[in-house]
Amino acid sequence: MAALVVLAVPAQAITTGTTTSAFAAVGPTLGVQVTPDWVVTAFHVSAALQPGFTFTNGYGIRTVAALYAAPGSGVFPANDLALVRLAPALSPTPYLQVSSDLFPEGLFSPVPVTIVSGSYLYAPLRGYAFTAVNEFRTMIDADDAGPLLPVVANYLISNDRLVYAEGGDSGGALFLGHVTDSTSALLGVTSVRFDDANNVPFGSGFVALAAYRSWIDGTMAADLADSQMLSWVSAVPEPGSLLLWALGLTLLAGAVRRRTA
């Protein structure tokens, strides 16, 4: 895999993205609200979601009550995932469906997906773009055979040179299918933009939530502030059926190191 290059300055989010007021669960303060009181986000942006800080999305402004880092996180891009519990609100928000499907290691037939950013141009607007993921990598070599060792990242990867995440997209959502709202299954959260050796972007990496199901479920169950748990669903076909499924969705639609904070 080509080298990754760090990006630490904000940009105008998803390349070729479209402005939308939908996907209310995705917040410009970096994260995706998956239950009335819980948010998933990329660990490397979680400093903005410390207890006492606020989380903002299309449902309003909430106070952060607790923050949990995935085991092995802390040195980007290793296990770039965090859970945030929000203080209870008077008006409950919907549960998102979250995919429990694990992808095969390496390349697979393309699966249509939608990238959603909460930082598109300006709040309260968000941005979305259609692409596909076609690779899953448990390990990522952040400096492409340099002095750093490969780390566990559990990335779903879109090798797309036209549609990719940008600065400000980290913690955004990856939804299954080409969709214009959040009624499909959430696959992951945005973590990284990949560049080739000439610093030309060629794709994006998203932390696959299903790979962390046991930690997510255990963490939420151990926090006794509420009894909320993720709504896990199986939504992705078996690997052998992925190509036919992708073609079917297309026909239906017709009738490191560059982190994205």
C-alpha positions as CSV (number, residue, x, y, z in Angstrom):
1,M,0.0,0.0,0.0
2,A,1.3,3.5,-0.8
3,A,2.5,5.9,1.9
4,L,0.0,7.9,4.0
5,V,0.6,11.6,4.5
6,V,-0.6,13.5,7.6
7,L,-3.1,16.3,7.1
8,A,-3.7,18.4,10.2
9,V,-5.5,21.4,8.7
10,P,-9.3,21.6,8.0
11,A,-10.6,21.6,4.5
12,Q,-14.1,21.7,2.9
13,A,-14.8,18.1,3.4
14,I,-15.6,15.2,1.0
15,T,-14.3,15.8,-2.5
16,T,-17.2,16.0,-5.0
17,G,-19.6,16.0,-2.1
18,T,-23.2,17.3,-2.2
19,T,-24.7,19.6,0.5
20,T,-27.6,18.1,2.5
21,S,-29.7,18.8,5.6
22,A,-30.3,15.0,5.9
23,F,-28.2,12.5,7.9
24,A,-29.0,14.4,11.1
25,A,-27.1,11.9,13.3
26,V,-23.8,13.0,11.8
27,G,-22.4,16.0,13.6
28,P,-20.0,18.8,12.7
29,T,-18.4,18.2,16.1
30,L,-17.1,15.0,14.7
31,G,-19.1,11.8,15.4
32,V,-22.2,9.8,14.5
33,Q,-25.0,9.4,17.0
34,V,-26.1,5.8,17.0
35,T,-28.5,5.7,19.9
36,P,-30.3,8.5,21.8
37,D,-27.3,8.9,24.1
38,W,-24.3,7.3,22.3
39,V,-21.9,8.5,19.6
40,V,-19.2,6.7,17.7
41,T,-16.2,8.7,16.4
42,A,-12.6,8.5,15.3
43,F,-10.3,8.4,18.4
44,H,-7.9,11.0,16.8
45,V,-10.6,13.7,17.0
46,S,-12.0,12.7,20.4
47,A,-10.1,15.5,22.2
48,A,-13.0,17.7,21.0
49,L,-15.5,15.4,22.8
50,Q,-14.1,15.4,26.3
51,P,-16.6,15.2,29.2
52,G,-18.2,18.6,29.7
53,F,-17.7,19.6,26.1
54,T,-20.7,19.6,23.7
55,F,-21.6,17.5,20.7
56,T,-23.7,19.1,17.9
57,N,-25.6,17.4,15.1
58,G,-28.9,17.8,13.3
59,Y,-30.8,16.8,16.5
60,G,-29.3,19.7,18.5
61,I,-26.6,20.4,21.1
62,R,-25.8,17.9,23.8
63,T,-23.3,17.8,26.7
64,V,-20.7,15.0,26.7
65,A,-20.9,12.8,29.8
66,A,-18.3,10.2,29.2
67,L,-15.6,9.2,26.6
68,Y,-14.2,5.7,26.0
69,A,-11.2,4.9,23.8
70,A,-11.0,1.6,22.0
71,P,-8.2,-0.7,23.3
72,G,-5.0,0.0,21.4
73,S,-6.0,3.5,20.3
74,G,-3.9,6.6,20.9
75,V,-1.2,6.4,18.2
76,F,-2.9,7.1,14.9
77,P,-4.0,5.1,12.9
78,A,-4.1,2.3,15.5
79,N,-7.6,1.3,16.5
80,D,-8.9,4.8,15.6
81,L,-12.3,4.5,17.4
82,A,-14.0,6.0,20.5
83,L,-17.4,5.9,22.1
84,V,-19.0,9.0,23.6
85,R,-22.0,9.0,26.0
86,L,-24.1,12.1,26.0
87,A,-26.1,13.5,28.9
88,P,-29.7,12.5,28.6
89,A,-32.0,14.7,26.5
90,L,-35.7,15.4,26.9
91,S,-36.5,14.4,23.3
92,P,-35.1,11.0,22.4
93,T,-33.5,10.5,19.0
94,P,-33.7,7.5,16.7
95,Y,-31.4,4.5,16.8
96,L,-29.3,3.9,13.7
97,Q,-28.9,0.4,12.3
98,V,-25.2,-0.7,12.6
99,S,-23.8,-3.4,10.4
100,S,-22.5,-6.5,12.2
101,D,-21.0,-7.9,9.0
102,L,-17.3,-8.7,8.8
103,F,-15.6,-8.3,5.5
104,P,-13.0,-10.7,4.0
105,E,-9.3,-9.6,4.4
106,G,-7.9,-8.1,1.2
107,L,-9.8,-7.1,-1.9
108,F,-13.4,-8.0,-2.6
109,S,-16.1,-7.1,-5.1
110,P,-17.1,-3.4,-4.7
111,V,-19.8,-2.6,-2.3
112,P,-21.7,0.7,-2.9
113,V,-21.4,3.1,0.1
114,T,-22.1,6.7,1.0
115,I,-19.6,8.9,2.9
116,V,-21.2,11.6,5.1
117,S,-19.4,14.5,6.7
118,G,-20.7,16.8,9.4
119,S,-18.3,19.5,8.4
120,Y,-19.4,20.2,4.9
121,L,-19.0,24.0,4.2
122,Y,-20.9,25.2,7.3
123,A,-23.3,24.0,10.0
124,P,-26.1,22.8,10.0
125,L,-25.5,21.5,6.5
126,R,-23.7,18.2,6.0
127,G,-22.2,16.7,2.9
128,Y,-22.4,13.3,1.3
129,A,-20.9,11.5,-1.7
130,F,-21.3,8.1,-3.3
131,T,-18.4,5.7,-3.8
132,A,-17.6,2.0,-3.1
133,V,-15.4,0.1,-0.7
134,N,-13.5,-2.9,-2.1
135,E,-10.9,-3.7,0.4
136,F,-10.6,-4.6,4.1
137,R,-7.3,-4.5,5.9
138,T,-6.8,-5.5,9.5
139,M,-3.3,-4.1,9.6
140,I,-2.1,-0.9,8.1
141,D,1.6,0.1,7.6
142,A,1.3,3.8,8.4
143,D,4.7,4.8,6.9
144,D,4.9,2.2,4.0
145,A,7.8,0.1,5.0
146,G,9.4,2.9,7.0
147,P,10.7,2.6,10.7
148,L,7.1,2.3,12.1
149,L,5.6,-1.2,12.4
150,P,2.2,-2.0,11.0
151,V,-0.7,-1.4,13.4
152,V,-4.2,-2.8,13.8
153,A,-6.6,-0.5,12.1
154,N,-9.5,-2.6,10.8
155,Y,-10.1,-0.3,7.8
156,L,-12.7,-0.6,5.1
157,I,-11.0,1.1,2.1
158,S,-12.4,2.9,-0.9
159,N,-9.8,3.0,-3.6
160,D,-11.4,6.0,-5.4
161,R,-9.4,8.8,-6.9
162,L,-12.4,11.0,-7.5
163,V,-14.4,10.7,-4.3
164,Y,-12.4,10.7,-1.0
165,A,-12.4,12.1,2.5
166,E,-10.8,15.4,3.2
167,G,-9.7,17.4,6.3
168,G,-12.7,17.9,8.6
169,D,-14.3,14.6,7.7
170,S,-12.9,12.4,10.5
171,G,-15.6,10.9,12.7
172,G,-18.1,11.1,9.8
173,A,-20.2,8.2,8.6
174,L,-19.9,5.4,6.1
175,F,-23.4,4.1,5.2
176,L,-24.2,0.9,3.2
177,G,-25.5,1.6,-0.3
178,H,-25.9,4.8,-2.3
179,V,-28.4,6.6,0.0
180,T,-29.6,10.1,0.7
181,D,-30.6,9.6,4.4
182,S,-29.5,7.5,7.3
183,T,-32.0,4.6,7.0
184,S,-29.4,2.1,5.8
185,A,-26.9,0.4,7.9
186,L,-23.9,2.3,9.3
187,L,-20.6,0.4,8.3
188,G,-18.0,2.6,9.9
189,V,-16.5,6.0,10.8
190,T,-14.2,8.1,8.6
191,S,-10.6,8.0,9.7
192,V,-8.0,8.6,6.9
193,R,-7.3,9.8,3.4
194,F,-4.8,7.7,1.5
195,D,-2.2,9.4,-0.8
196,D,0.2,7.8,-3.2
197,A,4.0,8.4,-3.3
198,N,3.3,11.7,-5.2
199,N,0.9,12.9,-2.5
200,V,-2.0,12.4,-4.8
201,P,-5.2,11.1,-3.0
202,F,-6.4,7.7,-4.1
203,G,-9.0,6.7,-1.5
204,S,-10.2,6.7,2.1
205,G,-10.1,4.5,5.1
206,F,-13.0,3.9,7.5
207,V,-12.9,2.1,10.8
208,A,-15.2,-1.0,10.5
209,L,-17.5,-0.9,13.5
210,A,-18.3,-4.7,13.3
211,A,-14.6,-5.4,14.1
212,Y,-15.1,-3.8,17.5
213,R,-18.5,-5.2,18.3
214,S,-17.5,-7.0,21.5
215,W,-15.7,-3.9,22.9
216,I,-18.6,-1.6,21.9
217,D,-21.2,-3.8,23.4
218,G,-19.2,-4.5,26.6
219,T,-18.4,-0.8,27.1
220,M,-22.0,0.3,26.7
221,A,-23.3,-2.5,28.9
222,A,-20.8,-1.6,31.7
223,D,-21.8,2.1,31.7
224,L,-24.8,2.0,34.0
225,A,-26.1,5.5,33.2
226,D,-28.5,3.9,30.7
227,S,-29.4,0.6,29.2
228,Q,-29.0,1.5,25.5
229,M,-27.2,-0.9,23.1
230,L,-26.5,-0.7,19.4
231,S,-29.0,-2.0,16.9
232,W,-26.8,-4.5,15.1
233,V,-28.1,-5.8,11.8
234,S,-26.7,-8.1,9.1
235,A,-27.0,-6.2,5.8
236,V,-24.1,-7.2,3.5
237,P,-24.4,-10.3,1.3
238,E,-21.8,-13.1,1.4
239,P,-18.5,-12.2,-0.5
240,G,-19.5,-14.4,-3.5
241,S,-22.7,-12.4,-4.0
242,L,-21.2,-8.9,-3.6
243,L,-20.7,-8.2,-7.3
244,L,-24.2,-9.2,-8.2
245,W,-25.6,-7.2,-5.3
246,A,-23.5,-4.2,-6.3
247,L,-24.8,-4.4,-9.9
248,G,-28.3,-4.7,-8.6
249,L,-28.0,-1.5,-6.5
250,T,-26.6,0.3,-9.5
251,L,-29.5,-0.7,-11.6
252,L,-32.0,0.2,-8.9
253,A,-30.4,3.7,-8.5
254,G,-30.9,4.2,-12.2
255,A,-34.9,3.3,-12.3
256,V,0.1,7.4,8.0
257,R,-0.8,8.8,7.4
258,R,-3.2,11.5,6.1
259,R,-5.8,11.8,8.7
260,T,-8.9,13.8,8.0
261,A,-9.3,16.0,11.1
